[in-house]
Amino acid sequence: MPIATGHEREELAAELEGKKIIEDVNNPVGPFGTKEAPAVVKSYYDKRIVGCPGGEGEDEHDVVWFWLEKGKLHGCPVCSQYFVLEVVGPGGPLDGHGDDRH
């Protein structure tokens, strides 16, 4: 295995076993999310930035960016599409430290 640490090492080790830790994390696609069946966005961490382009055709709108957090349902204020975060790694904060503010 090449020299690697942290998340990169985990990904390489999984690939050697024929697995993929994070599948389609950077380009999520799927049906329009509703409150009852929200669009699932995968993340290695407990929150990530997501951009909503709306639906298709006339339902498209300029991209609206927002933070999507684990355990919180989020609705787009323009098109009312709903999103939920699925953590597919060990989770935790983006910077690798506790979420305590200094």
Secondary structure, 3 states (H helix, E strand, C coil): CCCCCHHHHHHHHHHHCCCCCCCCCCCCCCCCCCCCCCEEEEECCCEEEEEEEECCHHHEEEEEEEEEECCCCEECCCCCCEEEEEECCCCCCCCCCCCCCC
